[in-house]
Amino acid sequence: MPTAVTAIPAAPSALAEAHFAAEFTFEADCWDTHDALAQGADFVLLDVRSPALFARGHVPGAINLPHGKIVESKMAQWPAGTLFVTYCAGPHCNGAARGALRLARLGRPVKIMAGGITGWLDEGFELATGEA
């Protein structure tokens, strides 16, 4: 009798390749984000949590812009082709996706930092504190 894992067969290799390759167009992981920030980021990292949570601890170099405040007038300070990477508390939080959706609706290139603050800390990276 098959288990819950094997009851549904895996996708054909070509379909799996397309699926997993597409994930990289939507997400960056914490390690790659950390490395890119150390090299001089070519993107804007947005912490989409509340200012209070941002002040308690955020990724160094991030800008605090709660997802509900992502509107065209606030984005006008960046050129149209600027890539944004959003993050929130972690996998249990959908704030990064909410922020990414708002950015996409504004026609802005966007990815999510998978794992958020939880993933950042799991990798052993430090947080900065204080207000934006």
Summary of the structure (lengths in Angstrom):
residues: 132
radius of gyration: 16.6
end to end distance: 55.9
largest distance: 58.7
contacts: 365
relative contact order: 0.19
helix: 42%
strand: 15%
